[in-house]
Amino acid sequence: SIGEPTLDAYWKDPDFDAKQRAFYYVRVLEIPTPRWTTYDAKFFKVKRPDNVPVSIQDRAYTSPIWYTP
């Protein structure tokens, strides 16, 4: 397998002002994985369509985290 089963990170806002409202969110990019068309082409031993990407990279976004002084 590639990568780690968990990922931890720490980030500190260099411009944080405790007197000012703010919001933060996290964006996650997954490791690229083969598209279903790539799996099917291999399983059925057929040529993968040239106009279809080999892999995809899913993304996820958290809900915002609001800070109010």
N, C-alpha and C positions, 0 to 999 in steps of 0.2 A: 504494500500500500504506500501511497505518497502522503507526505505531510504528517501532522500530529492529530490525535483524536480530539484534543482541546487546544484552545488558543486563549491566552490571557494577555492583556495589554494595559498599559497605564498611560494616560495622556493628561497633561496639565495645560490649561489655556494660558498662554503667555500674556494675553491682554485682559485677563479676568479683572473685573472691577466689582467688588462686593456691593456697590451702591447702584449698579445698573442691572436691569433685567437681561436675561440671556436664555437661549435654548441650545441644546446640543442633540445630535443624533449620530448613530454609528452606521457606516456603510460597510458591508462585507462582500468581498469578491471570492467566490468559491474556486477551487482548483478546476481548470477546464476538464470536462468529461466528454466522452464520445456521445454523439447524437444517436438517437435510436436508429437512424438510417445507416450509420456506420456499423452498429451491431448487426442489423439485419443483413447488410451486404456480406459481412464475414460469415454469419450463420448459414445463409443460403448460397454462399460462394458465387455471388454476382457482383458486378462492377457497381461501385457507389456512384450516384449521379454527380457529375462534375460541378453542377451549379449549387450543390448543397455543402455547407461547411462540414468538416470532419468532426469538430467538437463544438461545444457550447460552454459558456462561462456564466453560471447563474449568479444573481446578485440578491442581496437582502438589505433592507433598511429597518432600523429600529424605530419605534415611536419616539417622538421628541422627549427630551428630558428638560423640563422648564425650571429655571431658577428665578425666583422673585425675592428681592431683598426685604 
